[in-house]
Amino acid sequence: MSKIYTDNDWNGIIPHIPPGYDNTKHNVIFDHHSHTNYSDGRLTLKQNIEWHIAMGFNAIAITDHNNMRHIEEIEGIKKQYAQKGIIIISGFEWTTIRLHFNFLGISKWDERVPYKPKDNKIIDVIDKVHDQDGLVVCNHIPWSIYEAKYKNHPSREELLKWGIDFIEVVNDDSLPENVYDEESVKFCNKHKGEIGMITGTDMHIPDGLASGGVHGWTLLNIKEWTEEALMEELRKKNTEILYSEISFLDPGI
């Protein structure tokens, strides 16, 4: 029987503090990748946000698979959570059987998502996201190759050439051996300033992450506590990644 979650499951919880987090250097703890019941997530939008707060995040992107049906509800809830110091960004996970992208900071996506896109289509959607002043992240490369066994996944060199903004280097809904993408970390360090690193919980079920819990956090520093300021800082690709081999578990429920 599936567990039933409520809006009150995380009431009174003292939020996690990521290991090594220094609030004199960074004031943003960001998760760019999570799901709600607008796609295949178990939680409502509000429950998703409450879980993130309990896990120590203060900035969240909602990236449901191949739809933005959450957009109206997000717009209605952003101000409420802004008063609590939480920034919420609308996003979209472009989900194909060749690769997964997250589009961050876009307000609409009306195009049909192809099942198996060719190179020219991938390049086209990257350009269209940038036309909306959004950002493109390639998600969970190890999961895509070793777990989903996608064939013909673009190389990191191709993704860089095509103009994506970030590679997700920690994904918590991957098997433990695929959570930390060391090869992508090395690649992003080699091409620092051209492509950035970012982490994602990829949360569908709060206590059902394939890795066993949360291992990664994306840190930034912004002067104004707004979505616009966060997006502008992300465009600089100036993120710091915290990674813990020990998983952080849901403190609620």
C-alpha positions in Angstrom: 0.0 0.0 0.0 1.3 3.4 -0.9 2.2 5.8 1.8 -0.1 8.9 2.1 1.6 12.2 2.6 0.1 15.4 4.1 1.0 19.0 4.3 1.8 18.7 8.0 4.3 15.9 7.7 7.3 18.3 8.1 5.8 20.6 10.7 8.2 21.5 13.6 11.2 19.9 11.8 14.6 21.5 12.3 16.0 21.7 8.8 19.2 19.8 7.9 22.4 21.9 7.5 24.6 20.6 4.7 28.0 19.3 5.9 30.6 22.1 5.6 28.0 24.8 4.7 29.4 28.3 5.5 26.6 30.9 5.6 29.2 33.7 5.5 30.2 32.6 1.9 26.8 31.5 0.5 23.2 32.3 1.3 21.5 30.0 -1.3 21.1 26.2 -1.0 19.6 25.2 -4.2 18.0 22.1 -5.7 17.4 22.4 -9.4 15.6 19.1 -9.9 12.4 17.8 -8.3 9.0 16.4 -9.2 5.4 16.7 -8.0 2.1 14.9 -8.7 1.8 17.1 -11.8 4.0 14.3 -13.4 5.2 11.1 -11.7 6.0 12.6 -8.2 4.1 11.5 -5.2 3.9 14.9 -3.5 1.8 18.0 -4.1 3.6 21.2 -4.9 3.2 22.5 -1.3 4.4 19.2 0.1 7.4 19.2 -2.3 8.4 22.6 -1.0 7.9 21.7 2.7 10.1 18.6 2.1 12.8 20.8 0.6 12.7 23.2 3.5 13.1 20.3 6.0 16.1 19.0 3.9 17.8 22.4 4.3 17.1 24.0 0.9 16.0 27.6 0.5 15.7 27.7 -3.3 13.9 25.1 -5.4 13.1 24.3 -9.0 10.0 22.4 -9.9 10.8 20.3 -13.0 8.0 18.0 -13.8 8.4 15.6 -16.8 7.3 17.1 -20.1 4.7 19.5 -18.8 4.3 22.8 -17.0 0.8 22.3 -15.6 2.2 23.4 -12.3 2.8 27.0 -13.5 -0.5 28.5 -12.3 -0.2 27.0 -8.8 3.5 28.0 -8.6 2.6 31.6 -9.4 0.0 31.5 -6.7 2.4 30.1 -4.0 5.6 32.0 -4.7 4.8 35.1 -2.7 3.7 33.0 0.3 7.0 31.2 0.4 9.0 34.3 -0.5 7.9 35.7 2.9 9.5 32.7 4.5 12.8 33.2 2.6 12.2 30.5 0.0 12.7 31.0 -3.7 10.8 28.9 -6.1 11.7 28.6 -9.8 9.5 27.1 -12.5 11.1 24.5 -14.7 10.6 21.6 -17.1 12.3 18.2 -17.5 12.6 17.5 -21.2 12.4 13.7 -21.0 13.4 11.6 -24.0 15.0 8.2 -24.4 18.2 9.8 -25.5 18.8 12.2 -22.7 17.1 14.4 -20.1 17.4 18.1 -19.9 16.1 20.5 -17.2 15.0 23.9 -18.4 15.2 26.4 -15.6 13.4 29.8 -15.4 11.1 29.4 -18.4 7.4 30.3 -18.2 6.0 28.0 -20.9 6.8 25.1 -23.2 4.3 24.4 -25.9 6.4 22.1 -28.1 5.8 18.4 -28.3 8.7 16.5 -26.8 10.2 14.0 -29.3 10.7 10.4 -28.2 14.2 10.1 -29.6 15.5 13.5 -30.7 18.2 14.0 -33.3 21.1 16.3 -32.8 19.6 19.2 -34.7 16.4 19.0 -32.5 18.5 19.1 -29.3 20.3 22.1 -30.5 17.0 23.8 -31.5 15.5 23.3 -28.0 18.6 24.6 -26.3 18.3 27.8 -28.4 14.6 28.1 -27.6 15.2 27.9 -23.9 17.9 30.6 -24.2 15.4 32.7 -26.1 13.2 32.7 -23.0 16.3 33.6 -20.9 16.2 30.1 -19.4 19.0 27.8 -18.6 19.7 24.2 -19.8 21.0 21.5 -17.6 21.9 18.0 -18.7 20.6 15.6 -16.0 22.1 12.5 -14.5 24.5 11.3 -17.3 25.5 8.1 -15.4 21.9 7.2 -14.7 21.0 7.8 -18.4 23.9 5.6 -19.7 24.2 2.8 -17.0 20.7 2.5 -15.6 18.3 3.7 -18.3 20.8 2.4 -20.9 20.1 5.1 -23.4 21.9 4.6 -26.6 23.6 7.5 -28.4 23.6 9.9 -25.4 25.5 13.0 -26.5 29.0 13.3 -25.2 30.0 16.1 -22.8 32.0 17.7 -25.6 28.9 17.8 -27.8 26.8 19.2 -25.0 29.3 22.0 -24.4 29.5 22.7 -28.1 25.7 22.9 -28.4 25.6 25.5 -25.6 24.1 23.9 -22.5 24.7 25.8 -19.3 25.2 23.1 -16.6 25.8 19.4 -16.1 24.1 17.8 -13.1 27.0 16.2 -11.2 25.0 14.8 -8.2 21.7 13.0 -8.7 20.1 11.5 -5.7 17.6 9.3 -7.5 20.3 7.2 -9.1 21.8 4.0 -7.7 24.6 4.8 -5.1 27.4 4.1 -7.6 25.9 6.6 -10.1 25.1 9.5 -7.7 28.4 11.4 -8.0 29.4 12.0 -11.6 33.2 12.3 -11.2 33.8 12.4 -14.9 31.5 15.4 -15.3 33.1 17.2 -12.4 36.5 16.8 -14.1 35.0 18.0 -17.4 33.4 21.1 -15.9 36.6 22.0 -14.0 38.5 21.7 -17.3 35.9 24.0 -18.9 35.3 26.3 -16.0 33.4 29.4 -17.0 32.0 27.7 -20.1 29.8 25.1 -18.4 28.8 24.9 -14.7 28.1 22.2 -12.2 24.8 21.7 -10.3 23.2 19.1 -8.1 19.7 17.6 -8.1 17.7 15.6 -5.6 15.5 14.4 -8.5 12.9 13.8 -5.8 9.8 11.9 -6.8 9.0 10.2 -3.4 10.5 11.9 -0.3 11.7 8.7 1.4 12.1 6.8 -1.8 15.3 8.2 -3.4 17.2 5.4 -5.1 20.5 6.5 -3.5 19.0 6.4 0.0 18.9 10.1 0.7 20.3 13.5 -0.3 24.0 13.7 -1.0 24.4 17.1 -2.8 23.7 20.8 -2.5 24.3 23.6 -4.9 25.5 26.8 -3.2 25.4 30.4 -4.5 25.5 33.9 -3.1 23.0 36.6 -4.1 22.6 40.2 -2.9 18.9 40.5 -3.5 16.6 37.7 -2.3 14.7 37.3 -5.6 14.2 34.7 -8.3 15.7 37.1 -10.8 18.9 37.5 -8.8 19.2 33.8 -8.4 18.8 33.2 -12.2 21.3 36.0 -12.9 23.9 34.3 -10.6 23.2 30.9 -12.2 23.9 32.5 -15.6 27.4 33.2 -14.3 27.9 29.5 -13.6 29.5 30.4 -10.4 28.2 27.5 -8.2 29.9 25.6 -5.4 29.0 22.0 -4.9 28.8 20.2 -1.6 28.8 16.5 -1.7 28.4 14.0 1.2 29.0 10.2 0.8 26.7 9.8 3.8 23.1 10.3 2.8 20.8 12.8 4.6 17.5 11.3 5.3 14.0 12.9 5.3 13.6 14.2 8.9 9.9 14.4 8.7 7.0 11.9 8.3 
